[in-house]
């Protein structure tokens, strides 16, 4: 191997190691942020209650959320992730905090329903299959979210990460055996439609000859 080839190989190896280190750092930061907003609601709501307040499905849900946060930080392109983790304007900071706070409040509403025994599908012992179906939806939603953030266009859906959020939100409610949070889904859809229209207004039009995806979020809805 020539000296030039060895130099290129060494440079490529160094860049690869740096890329992995940057991705790992982003993954840990995302996991830490997720832990704050995901674990605070159950710790706050369940603290005065016995340990039996939370069941196996709920613990698995929190584990899925933390794993998804880690994979998001590691899988998403470093430059894109860095821009999200380090917003440069106050409005961008408010946007990030708004997303995370809304998710935390959505989770809190499910936990409060469990605590007050309101808007539940029924006793955990009788309806536990619903909780595990919710976990399946949570995994699917997390996968779509991660892939969508990486720029993947699923079939004719232009924003699969938004679809992932909707599926994950449904999974959250079902995994906690409460239907009340599902009432917020229409509002989430309206916000997403507004957000997509705002983003597309700032983007360049589709190149000539390129067909735009038919659906924006969910087939037959947008």
Secondary structure, DSSP 8 states (H G I E B T S, - for coil): --HHHHHHHHHHHHHHHHHHHHHHHHHHHHHHHHHHHHHHHHHHHHTTS-GGGS-HHHHHHHHHHHHHHHHHHHHS-HHHHHHHHT--SHHHHHHHHHHHHHHHHHHHHHHHHHHHT-SBSS-HHHHHHHHHHHHHHHHHHHHHHHHHHTT--BTTBS-HHHHHHHHHHHHHHHHTTBSGGGGGHHHHHHHHHHHHHHHHHHS----TT----SBSSSTTT-
